[in-house]
Each structure stands twice: as structure tokens, then as C-alpha cells.
Amino acid sequence: MIQDKKQINFPFSAIVGQDDFKLALILNLIDPLIGGVLAIGDKGTGKTTLIRSLTNLMSHQEHYPFVNLPMGVTEDRLIGSINLEELINAKKEVVNLGLMAQAHQGVLYVDEVNLLQDYLTDILLDAAASGSYYVEREGVSRYFKSQFCLVGSMNPEEGNVRPQLKDRFGLSVNITTPTDPKVRQKIIKQRFEFDDNPVEFVTNYKNKDEEVAIQIEIAKNNLKSVKVNDSIIEYCSELAIQHQVEGLRADILLLKTARAYTTYQNGSEVTKESVDKIADFVLNHRRLSNPSNQQNSSQKQHNQQEQTPSKTGIYKEEKINILPPQNEFRKPKEITANTIDNQNSIRNSKGNVTSTDTKKTVSQYVATDKFELKTKRKSNFLKQHHIFLIDSSGSMLKDEIIAYAKGAVHKIAEQSKKQNTQFSIISLFDGEAQHILNQTGILKEIEIVLAGLKTGGKTNLIAGFKEIKGICADIAFHHNLHIITDGKLNATHILEDIVLAFQTYCKGIHRTQIIDAEKGMVKVGVAQELANRIQANYEILVRTTVSEIPTHTIG
């Protein structure tokens, strides 16, 4: 019986218009190993109300803590602290429990999770990932368990969530304001009824909440008896690859969530329909792009490239100024282990590739709850793929620096053309990135694209790195990235953001080279600093006077 009005929460079953969010929360209650829910949506849509209603739903359990992480939480309040008064006066080591320890085997709710301070986010991530943590204070060390379901809510208008924290949430739900007038009217009526007489309102929905709680309890008991066939595991892996997610967490969560949904629907075997029902929950916050849209975009750009020569007459004899630099192109060293776009691969000196067998890895994890990486071998030699990221912004245009950049690309291509090599070019201009050439081995096509290179505007390296993510997914290639820039970056992007974007989107790159085209007596050195931060080979673009630039004819 609820005695204090302050403790009364809106009934779970009375909430209208948030069916997806309710389902995601229920699936986490059935299988806590799913890892929580992130609610992303408009303000005033009932996110916090629904999350707090879980206390009513799970009130029948003896120990199911629901801990709210306040906005102004301190580190001591989060992890715990030593009671100094007891330590000094009574010589007793008394530890005040932190919120993470109090949430053990329950729910830890973070409202406005995107506004949480970074260092507190790191602490929260470590505890959620390991399921335990230590409190080290004043020479006292204490160990606490922190196996909790992490639930967060945020309004994207107030800023985004750090990628590390967003990926830690098992599921995510995008919440929008209801547009159906009848739904809105029902929500308003129920809110008035609850505010006027909360005890009576909660009592009216008590039976419905109990029915949902019983259904959840039955589903939890039957969870491990649900069958998962190999075809379903394969289907989950295909979905994850299709949406270009990083790592294997999405594959595993697709299976776990589909299994929880199946048992909640009183099913005995996971089907593709079950996977499709919950797929968006798992993939919403992990997908990097829409594959179909990306394919259409690439096709559109290819069509534009085909149309451009006819307008500019580039197929006719045309002279362009390029300068072959004196820098020698060095072949990459043998790399024994690489991470290539969501897949681990190992290459030996003979060129054999060993890649992750996703199906076997996920199957063993589901069966034994032990993670062991399974691999499969391919016997093919890795071809070379050179990706040129060319800064053709307004600053590069000055004094024909762009002509020198074209020369650098031309020389590298000339030295590699007999090695069965593929080339791709991404151009940075006007604050955007365009994939203007996709994997060709024909040198003349490279020259044609370079001749028609657009220039002007600002440099957006982050947009360029995002383009790279989609073109280095083929593990049959050894991907080499050549960044030609003067280091005069978009003013809205700091160097730390650019480094993080490189680490996020360029995991499939084996070797990176930065060619610094900065000129002048006094140099800022941003390109060199970027090379140091991302551990890239650094070279300076060697130039002579403009009059010494050789002329190449493309026929």
C-alpha cells in the first residue's frame, strides 16, 4: 500500500503512446544482460514518467532497487566515500555506499544523460562494463558489485551522448510527440485524473500492472528454453554487417533481445519476424549510415562524374599543372594484425588472411556465456587500395598549392600502377566531403578526376573520415590512406574531435600518410600535430617555384 503521496508514480500500464519504449524496458526486465535502454526524444513526451513507473511494475520483488542519478552528483556520491568521523573517532572503517552500489541488481536511471560530466561518465562506464568497482579513499579499499540495468533519457536538442556511453546501452528508442489527436486527448485526461486523485488512479490500474509483472516473471523463467537456430544467428550477423555497426555487440544483442521478445510472446523458437521486431532497438544508435541511401549517394556521384567530362571537354587534350614531388612513396611494412571495419583479420607473410567467424563466435557465446573469438582462414593475397583524401579548400587554392597536391597524387599512382592496385579519391571542399572516384585501377580515370577537382570553401576532415568508413570494408584489400592538406581546418572542429573521428571511422585503414602542404615562413604545424596524434607517416610536400611546375598532357 502506498502511504506517501511523494512516492506515488504513474502506473506503467496507464501510459499511452510509448509502446516501443515500454517493450524495450520489458525486454530488459526479462533479460537484464541486454544492458539497458537509452530513450532519445522530444521534451515533454513522458520519458521520465515511464521510466519511474517501473517501480510500480516491479514492486512485488523484495529487492529490486531503482536509483536515480541526479544531475549534480559528485564522484563521492556516485562511487561511495569513507565516513571520516567514524574512522577518526571510533577507528572504524565505515563506507557510505555510492549510488552505483545501491543500484546493484536493479535499475540505475540517468536523466539527461548527455549532460553528465565526462569523468563521471567514464566511472559509470567502467562499473557498468565490469559489474564491479573499487572505492579507494584515505588508505581504505573496498570492493562493490554494480550489476545494474542502465536506463537513460536525453533530449538531443541539448547535445549528444559520447559514443562510448551510447554504445554501452543495449537498446535505444527514438521517442516523438504523438500526432494523433485522440492519443493526445487520452494522455491529457489520464494526467488530470492522476493529479486529482493519484491513489485511486493507481488502484484502478493495479491489476493490469500485476498482469504485466506476472507475464514478465513467466518469460524470465522460460528464457533459456527458447531455441535459437543457426539460420537466425546468420540473419542477425547479416543485419549487423548491413548496417555497418562496429564490433560484435550488435550481433549478440540482436539474439538476446529477440530471444527475450519470443519468450514474452509465449514463443518457443526465435524467428526472423522476432528479430525484425526488435532490430531497430539494437541498431538505432549503432548504425553509421543507411546502406541503401549510401549506395544511392555513391551511384549519384558516379553519374555526376560521368556527366562532368562531357561538359568540360576533359576527354579532349587538356593541359593541367601538376608537380611530381620529390618524396619517395614507401611500401607499407608487413602488418600481422589488423582491425578492418567490424571484422578482425590477421595476415601472415604469405598473404593468408584469417578473419573473424561471426556465426561461430556468437553461437558459442549464446550457448556457454563465454566469449571466445572464432576465426576462419582465407587464402588470398591482399591487394593494395590507396585512398586519397585531398584538401581542396579555399586555403589550398592559393598560389596553386592544389596543383602541387595533384602532382603528389599523380606520382604515387604512377609508382603503384603495376601492382594490381585500386585507387579512390575523396575531395574536401566547401565544408563537405565528396567521394569522387571509387576503386579504379585505370590511371587515366585518376587524371581526369584530378583535372576536374573542385576547390574552395572550408576543410571538413571529419566528413572525409566518415566517407572512408564505407569504402574500406573489403578485407581482401590492404587500405592505405593519403591525406594531403595544409592543416587549415574548419574553425568549428578542434583537433581532439578530428582525432576521435579518425579513430572511430578509419579502423579499416592499415597505413596512413599525411602530406603537409602548408606554406609560408611561419607555420602553424596542425598537419604535423595530427600525424603525431594518429601515428601517421608525415611528409612535407616538396615544392619549387610555379614556373618550374611541369606540364602533363592528358590525351
C-alpha positions as CSV (number, residue, x, y, z in Angstrom):
1,M,0.0,0.0,0.0
2,I,1.3,3.5,-0.9
3,Q,1.2,5.7,2.1
4,D,3.2,8.7,1.0
5,K,2.0,10.8,-1.9
6,K,5.5,11.7,-2.8
7,Q,6.3,8.0,-3.6
8,I,3.4,7.6,-5.9
9,N,4.4,7.0,-9.6
10,F,2.2,6.9,-12.7
11,P,1.1,3.3,-13.4
12,F,3.1,1.5,-16.1
13,S,0.1,0.1,-17.9
14,A,-1.7,3.5,-18.0
15,I,1.0,5.2,-20.2
16,V,-0.3,5.7,-23.7
17,G,1.7,6.3,-27.0
18,Q,5.0,4.8,-25.9
19,D,4.6,1.2,-26.9
20,D,8.1,0.8,-28.2
21,F,9.7,2.3,-25.1
22,K,7.6,0.1,-22.9
23,L,8.5,-3.0,-24.8
24,A,12.2,-2.2,-24.6
25,L,12.0,-1.8,-20.9
26,I,10.1,-5.0,-20.5
27,L,12.7,-6.9,-22.5
28,N,15.4,-5.6,-20.2
29,L,13.4,-6.8,-17.2
30,I,13.2,-10.2,-18.8
31,D,16.9,-10.4,-19.6
32,P,19.0,-7.9,-17.6
33,L,22.1,-8.9,-19.6
34,I,20.7,-6.9,-22.6
35,G,22.2,-3.9,-21.0
36,G,19.6,-1.1,-20.5
37,V,17.8,1.4,-22.7
38,L,18.5,4.8,-23.9
39,A,15.5,7.0,-24.6
40,I,16.1,9.7,-27.2
41,G,13.3,12.1,-27.9
42,D,11.4,15.4,-27.6
43,K,10.9,17.1,-24.3
44,G,7.6,16.6,-22.6
45,T,6.9,13.2,-24.1
46,G,6.8,11.2,-20.9
47,K,10.3,9.6,-21.0
48,T,11.0,10.1,-17.3
49,T,7.4,9.3,-16.3
50,L,7.6,5.9,-18.0
51,I,11.0,5.0,-16.5
52,R,9.8,5.9,-13.0
53,S,6.7,3.7,-13.5
54,L,9.0,0.7,-13.3
55,T,8.9,0.9,-9.6
56,N,5.2,0.1,-9.6
57,L,5.7,-2.7,-12.0
58,M,8.5,-4.4,-10.0
59,S,7.1,-3.6,-6.6
60,H,6.4,-7.3,-5.9
61,Q,10.1,-8.1,-5.8
62,E,11.8,-8.0,-2.4
63,H,15.0,-6.4,-3.7
64,Y,14.8,-4.5,-6.9
65,P,16.3,-1.1,-6.3
66,F,15.5,1.9,-8.5
67,V,18.2,4.5,-8.2
68,N,18.0,7.9,-9.8
69,L,21.3,9.6,-10.7
70,P,20.8,13.4,-10.0
71,M,22.3,16.0,-12.3
72,G,24.6,17.5,-9.7
73,V,26.0,14.2,-8.5
74,T,29.6,14.2,-7.2
75,E,32.2,11.5,-7.5
76,D,31.9,10.5,-3.8
77,R,28.1,10.2,-4.1
78,L,28.5,8.1,-7.2
79,I,31.0,5.5,-6.1
80,G,30.9,5.9,-2.3
81,S,33.0,7.5,0.4
82,I,34.7,6.8,3.7
83,N,33.0,8.1,6.8
84,L,35.9,10.1,8.2
85,E,34.2,10.9,11.5
86,E,33.9,7.1,12.3
87,L,37.4,6.5,11.0
88,I,39.0,9.2,13.2
89,N,36.9,8.9,16.4
90,A,35.9,5.3,16.6
91,K,38.7,3.8,14.5
92,K,36.2,2.1,12.3
93,E,36.3,1.8,8.5
94,V,32.7,2.7,7.6
95,V,31.9,3.1,3.9
96,N,29.0,5.2,2.7
97,L,27.5,3.3,-0.2
98,G,27.6,5.0,-3.6
99,L,24.6,5.2,-6.0
100,M,26.2,2.5,-8.2
101,A,26.4,0.0,-5.4
102,Q,22.9,0.8,-4.3
103,A,21.7,0.0,-7.8
104,H,23.1,-3.5,-7.8
105,Q,20.6,-6.0,-9.3
106,G,18.3,-3.1,-10.1
107,V,17.9,-0.1,-12.3
108,L,20.2,2.9,-12.4
109,Y,18.4,5.8,-14.1
110,V,20.3,8.7,-15.6
111,D,18.1,11.6,-16.6
112,E,19.6,14.0,-19.2
113,V,22.5,11.5,-19.6
114,N,24.0,13.7,-22.3
115,L,24.7,16.4,-19.7
116,L,26.6,14.1,-17.4
117,Q,30.2,15.3,-16.8
118,D,32.8,13.3,-18.8
119,Y,34.9,12.0,-15.9
120,L,31.7,10.7,-14.2
121,T,30.7,9.1,-17.4
122,D,34.0,7.2,-17.5
123,I,33.4,6.0,-14.0
124,L,29.9,4.9,-14.8
125,L,31.0,3.1,-18.0
126,D,33.7,1.1,-16.2
127,A,31.4,0.0,-13.4
128,A,28.6,-0.9,-15.9
129,A,31.0,-2.9,-18.1
130,S,32.8,-4.8,-15.3
131,G,29.9,-5.3,-12.9
132,S,32.0,-4.1,-10.0
133,Y,34.4,-1.4,-8.8
134,Y,36.7,-0.4,-6.0
135,V,36.5,2.6,-3.7
136,E,40.0,3.9,-2.8
137,R,39.9,6.6,-0.2
138,E,42.2,7.6,2.7
139,G,44.1,4.4,2.6
140,V,40.9,2.3,2.6
141,S,40.0,0.0,-0.2
142,R,36.5,-1.5,-0.7
143,Y,35.1,-3.7,-3.4
144,F,31.4,-3.3,-4.5
145,K,29.3,-5.1,-7.1
146,S,27.5,-2.9,-9.6
147,Q,25.4,-5.2,-11.9
148,F,22.6,-2.9,-12.8
149,C,20.4,-2.1,-15.8
150,L,21.4,1.3,-17.1
151,V,18.5,3.4,-18.3
152,G,19.0,6.9,-19.6
153,S,16.9,9.6,-21.2
154,M,18.0,12.6,-23.2
155,N,16.8,15.5,-25.4
156,P,19.0,15.7,-28.5
157,E,18.5,19.4,-28.6
158,E,20.7,19.8,-25.5
159,G,23.6,17.9,-27.0
160,N,24.6,14.3,-28.0
161,V,25.9,11.5,-25.9
162,R,29.5,10.4,-26.1
163,P,29.8,7.4,-28.5
164,Q,31.4,5.2,-25.8
165,L,28.4,5.7,-23.5
166,K,25.8,5.4,-26.2
167,D,27.2,2.1,-27.4
168,R,27.0,0.8,-23.8
169,F,23.3,1.0,-23.8
170,G,21.9,-2.3,-25.1
171,L,18.8,-0.8,-26.7
172,S,17.7,2.6,-27.7
173,V,14.3,4.1,-28.6
174,N,13.5,7.3,-30.5
175,I,10.5,9.0,-29.0
176,T,8.4,11.5,-30.8
177,T,5.5,13.7,-29.8
178,P,2.1,11.9,-30.7
179,T,0.4,13.4,-33.7
180,D,-2.9,11.5,-33.3
181,P,-5.4,13.9,-31.6
182,K,-7.2,11.0,-29.9
183,V,-4.0,9.8,-28.3
184,R,-3.1,13.3,-27.1
185,Q,-6.6,13.7,-25.6
186,K,-6.3,10.4,-23.7
187,I,-3.0,11.3,-22.3
188,I,-4.3,14.7,-21.1
189,K,-7.4,13.1,-19.4
190,Q,-5.3,10.5,-17.6
191,R,-2.9,13.1,-16.4
192,F,-5.7,15.1,-14.9
193,E,-7.2,12.0,-13.2
194,F,-3.8,11.1,-11.7
195,D,-3.0,14.6,-10.4
196,D,-6.5,15.0,-8.8
197,N,-6.6,11.6,-7.1
198,P,-3.3,9.6,-7.5
199,V,-4.2,6.8,-5.0
200,E,-7.5,6.0,-6.7
201,F,-5.9,6.2,-10.2
202,V,-3.0,3.8,-9.3
203,T,-5.5,1.4,-7.7
204,N,-7.6,1.3,-10.9
205,Y,-4.5,0.1,-12.9
206,K,-3.1,-2.2,-10.2
207,N,-4.5,-5.4,-11.7
208,K,-3.1,-4.5,-15.2
209,D,0.3,-3.8,-13.8
210,E,0.2,-7.1,-11.9
211,E,-0.7,-9.0,-15.1
212,V,2.3,-7.4,-16.9
213,A,4.5,-8.3,-14.0
214,I,3.4,-11.9,-14.0
215,Q,3.9,-12.2,-17.7
216,I,7.4,-10.8,-17.2
217,E,8.1,-13.3,-14.5
218,I,6.9,-16.2,-16.6
219,A,9.0,-15.0,-19.5
220,K,12.1,-14.8,-17.3
221,N,11.7,-18.4,-16.2
222,N,11.3,-19.7,-19.8
223,L,14.0,-17.5,-21.3
224,K,16.8,-20.1,-21.5
225,S,14.4,-22.7,-23.0
226,V,13.9,-20.7,-26.2
227,K,15.6,-22.2,-29.2
228,V,17.9,-20.3,-31.5
229,N,18.8,-21.9,-34.8
230,D,21.9,-21.2,-36.9
231,S,19.9,-19.5,-39.6
232,I,18.8,-16.9,-37.1
233,I,22.3,-16.3,-35.9
234,E,23.4,-15.9,-39.6
235,Y,20.5,-13.5,-40.1
236,C,21.5,-11.4,-37.1
237,S,25.1,-11.2,-38.4
238,E,23.9,-10.1,-41.8
239,L,21.8,-7.3,-40.3
240,A,24.7,-6.1,-38.3
241,I,27.1,-6.1,-41.3
242,Q,24.4,-4.4,-43.5
243,H,24.1,-1.5,-41.1
244,Q,27.9,-1.2,-40.7
245,V,28.0,-1.5,-36.9
246,E,31.2,-1.8,-35.0
247,G,32.2,-4.9,-33.1
248,L,30.1,-7.9,-32.3
249,R,27.9,-6.4,-29.6
250,A,25.1,-5.8,-32.0
251,D,25.1,-9.4,-33.2
252,I,24.8,-10.7,-29.7
253,L,22.2,-8.2,-28.6
254,L,20.0,-8.9,-31.6
255,L,19.9,-12.5,-30.5
256,K,19.4,-11.8,-26.8
257,T,16.7,-9.2,-27.4
258,A,14.9,-11.4,-30.0
259,R,15.0,-14.3,-27.5
260,A,13.5,-12.2,-24.8
261,Y,10.8,-10.9,-27.1
262,T,10.0,-14.5,-28.2
263,T,9.5,-15.7,-24.6
264,Y,7.5,-12.6,-23.8
265,Q,5.2,-13.6,-26.6
266,N,5.0,-17.2,-25.3
267,G,7.0,-18.5,-28.2
268,S,9.5,-21.4,-28.1
269,E,11.8,-20.6,-31.0
270,V,13.2,-17.3,-32.3
271,T,12.1,-16.4,-35.8
272,K,13.1,-13.7,-38.3
273,E,9.9,-11.9,-37.5
274,S,11.0,-11.6,-33.9
275,V,14.4,-10.3,-34.9
276,D,12.8,-7.7,-37.3
277,K,10.5,-6.6,-34.5
278,I,13.4,-5.6,-32.2
279,A,16.1,-4.8,-34.7
280,D,15.7,-1.1,-34.6
281,F,16.1,-1.1,-30.8
282,V,19.6,-2.6,-31.2
283,L,20.7,-0.8,-34.4
284,N,19.2,2.7,-34.0
285,H,22.2,4.1,-32.1
286,R,24.9,1.9,-33.6
287,R,24.4,2.2,-37.4
288,L,26.7,4.6,-39.1
289,S,24.6,5.1,-42.2
290,N,21.7,3.7,-44.2
291,P,23.2,1.2,-46.6
292,S,20.6,1.9,-49.3
293,N,21.0,5.6,-49.0
294,Q,24.7,5.3,-49.1
295,Q,24.5,3.2,-52.3
296,N,22.2,5.7,-53.9
297,S,24.5,8.5,-53.0
298,S,27.5,6.7,-54.5
299,Q,25.6,6.0,-57.6
300,K,24.6,9.6,-57.9
301,Q,28.1,10.8,-57.5
302,H,29.3,8.3,-60.1
303,N,26.6,9.6,-62.6
304,Q,27.8,13.2,-61.9
305,Q,31.4,12.1,-62.7
306,E,30.2,10.6,-66.0
307,Q,28.4,13.8,-66.9
308,T,31.2,16.2,-65.9
309,P,33.7,15.3,-68.7
310,S,31.1,15.9,-71.4
311,K,30.5,19.4,-70.1
312,T,34.2,20.4,-69.5
313,G,35.6,18.6,-72.6
314,I,38.1,16.7,-70.4
315,Y,38.3,13.8,-72.8
316,K,39.9,16.1,-75.3
317,E,43.6,17.1,-75.0
318,E,43.9,19.4,-72.0
319,K,46.8,20.7,-70.1
320,I,46.9,20.7,-66.3
321,N,49.7,21.8,-64.0
322,I,51.0,19.2,-61.6
323,L,54.2,18.8,-59.7
324,P,55.6,15.3,-59.0
325,P,57.0,15.7,-55.5
326,Q,60.5,14.5,-54.5
327,N,59.1,12.5,-51.7
328,E,59.5,8.8,-52.3
329,F,56.5,6.6,-51.8
330,R,57.4,3.8,-49.3
331,K,55.8,0.5,-49.4
332,P,53.9,-0.4,-46.2
333,K,55.6,-2.8,-43.8
334,E,54.2,-6.2,-43.2
335,I,51.3,-5.9,-40.7
336,T,50.5,-9.0,-38.8
337,A,47.2,-8.0,-37.2
338,N,44.6,-5.5,-38.3
339,T,41.1,-4.5,-37.5
340,I,39.1,-4.0,-40.7
341,D,35.6,-2.5,-40.4
342,N,33.9,-4.5,-37.7
343,Q,35.9,-7.6,-38.5
344,N,39.3,-8.8,-37.1
345,S,41.8,-10.1,-39.6
346,I,45.3,-11.5,-39.3
347,R,47.7,-11.6,-42.3
348,N,50.9,-13.6,-42.4
349,S,53.9,-13.1,-44.6
350,K,52.4,-15.3,-47.3
351,G,49.4,-13.1,-47.6
352,N,46.9,-15.5,-46.0
353,V,44.0,-13.8,-44.2
354,T,42.4,-15.1,-41.1
355,S,39.1,-13.3,-40.3
356,T,36.5,-13.5,-37.6
357,D,33.9,-16.2,-37.9
358,T,31.0,-14.2,-36.6
359,K,28.5,-17.1,-36.7
360,K,30.6,-19.5,-34.6
361,T,31.7,-16.7,-32.2
362,V,28.1,-15.7,-31.4
363,S,26.8,-19.3,-31.3
364,Q,29.3,-20.3,-28.7
365,Y,28.6,-17.1,-26.6
366,V,24.8,-17.8,-26.6
367,A,25.4,-21.5,-25.7
368,T,28.1,-21.1,-23.0
369,D,28.0,-17.4,-22.0
370,K,31.8,-17.4,-22.6
371,F,33.3,-15.2,-25.2
372,E,36.0,-16.8,-27.4
373,L,36.9,-15.4,-30.8
374,K,36.5,-18.0,-33.6
375,T,38.3,-17.4,-36.9
376,K,38.3,-18.7,-40.4
377,R,41.0,-18.7,-43.0
378,K,41.1,-17.3,-46.5
379,S,44.0,-17.9,-48.8
380,N,44.1,-14.8,-50.9
381,F,46.7,-12.1,-51.2
382,L,45.7,-8.7,-50.1
383,K,45.5,-6.2,-53.0
384,Q,46.6,-2.6,-52.4
385,H,43.9,0.1,-52.2
386,H,45.1,3.7,-52.0
387,I,42.6,6.2,-50.7
388,F,43.5,9.9,-51.4
389,L,41.8,12.4,-49.1
390,I,42.5,15.7,-50.8
391,D,42.0,19.0,-49.1
392,S,40.8,21.3,-52.0
393,S,39.5,24.1,-49.8
394,G,40.0,27.8,-50.3
395,S,43.3,27.9,-48.4
396,M,44.7,25.2,-50.6
397,L,43.7,27.1,-53.7
398,K,46.0,30.0,-53.0
399,D,49.3,30.2,-55.1
400,E,48.3,27.0,-56.9
401,I,49.0,24.7,-53.9
402,I,46.3,22.5,-55.2
403,A,48.4,21.9,-58.3
404,Y,51.2,20.5,-56.1
405,A,48.7,18.2,-54.4
406,K,47.6,16.9,-57.7
407,G,51.3,16.2,-58.5
408,A,51.7,14.2,-55.3
409,V,48.7,12.0,-56.1
410,H,49.9,11.5,-59.7
411,K,53.4,10.3,-58.6
412,I,52.1,7.8,-56.1
413,A,49.7,6.5,-58.6
414,E,52.5,6.1,-61.2
415,Q,54.7,4.2,-58.8
416,S,51.9,1.8,-57.9
417,K,50.1,1.2,-61.2
418,K,51.8,-2.1,-61.9
419,Q,50.9,-3.7,-58.6
420,N,47.2,-4.5,-59.3
421,T,46.3,-1.5,-57.2
422,Q,43.0,0.2,-56.8
423,F,42.6,3.9,-56.2
424,S,39.8,6.0,-54.6
425,I,39.7,9.8,-54.2
426,I,37.7,11.9,-51.7
427,S,37.6,15.6,-52.1
428,L,37.2,18.1,-49.3
429,F,35.8,21.5,-50.3
430,D,33.1,23.9,-49.2
431,G,32.8,22.2,-45.8
432,E,31.8,18.9,-47.3
433,A,33.3,15.6,-48.5
434,Q,32.6,14.0,-51.8
435,H,33.6,10.5,-52.9
436,I,34.6,11.5,-56.5
437,L,36.4,8.3,-57.5
438,N,35.7,4.8,-56.3
439,Q,38.2,1.9,-56.6
440,T,39.7,2.1,-60.1
441,G,42.9,0.8,-61.5
442,I,43.0,3.0,-64.5
443,L,45.4,5.8,-64.2
444,K,43.7,7.9,-66.9
445,E,40.5,8.0,-64.8
446,I,42.5,9.3,-61.9
447,E,44.0,12.1,-64.1
448,I,40.5,13.0,-65.4
449,V,39.1,13.3,-61.9
450,L,42.0,15.3,-60.6
451,A,41.7,17.7,-63.6
452,G,38.1,18.4,-62.7
453,L,38.8,18.7,-58.9
454,K,36.5,21.4,-57.4
455,T,38.1,23.9,-55.0
456,G,37.0,26.5,-52.4
457,G,35.4,26.8,-49.0
458,K,36.5,25.2,-45.7
459,T,38.1,21.9,-44.8
460,N,36.0,19.3,-43.0
461,L,38.2,16.3,-42.3
462,I,35.6,14.6,-40.1
463,A,33.2,14.4,-43.1
464,G,36.0,12.9,-45.1
465,F,36.7,10.2,-42.4
466,K,33.0,9.3,-42.4
467,E,33.2,8.7,-46.2
468,I,36.3,6.5,-45.7
469,K,34.4,4.2,-43.3
470,G,32.2,3.0,-46.2
471,I,34.9,2.3,-48.7
472,C,37.4,0.3,-46.7
473,A,35.1,-2.6,-45.7
474,D,36.6,-5.2,-48.1
475,I,39.1,-7.3,-46.2
476,A,40.6,-8.5,-49.4
477,F,42.4,-5.2,-49.7
478,H,45.3,-3.5,-47.9
479,H,43.9,0.0,-47.4
480,N,46.4,2.9,-47.5
481,L,45.2,6.4,-46.6
482,H,47.0,9.5,-48.0
483,I,45.8,12.8,-46.5
484,I,47.0,15.9,-48.5
485,T,46.3,19.1,-46.5
486,D,47.7,22.4,-45.3
487,G,46.2,21.9,-41.9
488,K,43.9,24.9,-42.1
489,L,40.8,23.1,-40.7
490,N,37.2,24.1,-40.2
491,A,37.1,26.5,-37.3
492,T,34.3,24.6,-35.6
493,H,36.3,21.4,-35.3
494,I,39.1,21.1,-32.7
495,L,42.0,18.7,-33.2
496,E,40.6,16.3,-30.5
497,D,37.4,15.9,-32.4
498,I,39.3,15.1,-35.6
499,V,41.5,12.6,-33.9
500,L,38.4,10.9,-32.3
501,A,36.7,10.8,-35.7
502,F,39.7,9.2,-37.3
503,Q,39.8,6.5,-34.6
504,T,36.1,5.9,-35.0
505,Y,35.7,5.8,-38.8
506,C,39.1,4.7,-40.1
507,K,39.6,1.4,-38.2
508,G,39.8,-0.3,-41.6
509,I,42.9,1.7,-42.6
510,H,46.2,-0.2,-42.5
511,R,48.6,2.7,-43.1
512,T,48.1,6.4,-43.0
513,Q,50.3,9.1,-44.6
514,I,49.9,12.9,-44.1
515,I,51.4,15.1,-46.8
516,D,51.8,18.6,-45.4
517,A,51.1,21.3,-48.0
518,E,51.4,24.3,-45.6
519,K,53.4,27.2,-46.9
520,G,54.9,30.3,-45.5
521,M,57.8,31.3,-43.3
522,V,55.8,30.9,-40.1
523,K,53.8,27.6,-40.0
524,V,51.1,26.5,-37.5
525,G,52.0,22.8,-37.9
526,V,48.5,21.4,-37.5
527,A,49.1,18.7,-40.1
528,Q,52.2,17.6,-38.3
529,E,50.5,17.5,-34.9
530,L,47.6,15.5,-36.5
531,A,50.1,13.0,-37.9
532,N,51.7,12.5,-34.4
533,R,48.3,12.1,-32.8
534,I,47.1,9.4,-35.2
535,Q,50.5,7.8,-35.6
536,A,50.7,8.5,-39.4
537,N,53.8,8.9,-41.6
538,Y,54.5,12.6,-42.0
539,E,56.0,14.1,-45.1
540,I,56.3,17.7,-46.3
541,L,55.1,18.4,-49.9
542,V,58.3,19.4,-51.7
543,R,57.7,22.5,-53.9
544,T,59.6,24.6,-56.4
545,T,58.5,27.8,-57.9
546,V,55.4,27.9,-60.0
547,S,57.4,28.4,-63.2
548,E,59.1,25.0,-62.6
549,I,55.9,23.1,-62.5
550,P,55.9,20.6,-65.3
551,T,53.0,20.4,-67.7
552,H,51.4,17.0,-68.3
553,T,49.1,16.3,-71.2
554,I,46.1,14.1,-70.8
555,G,45.0,12.7,-74.1
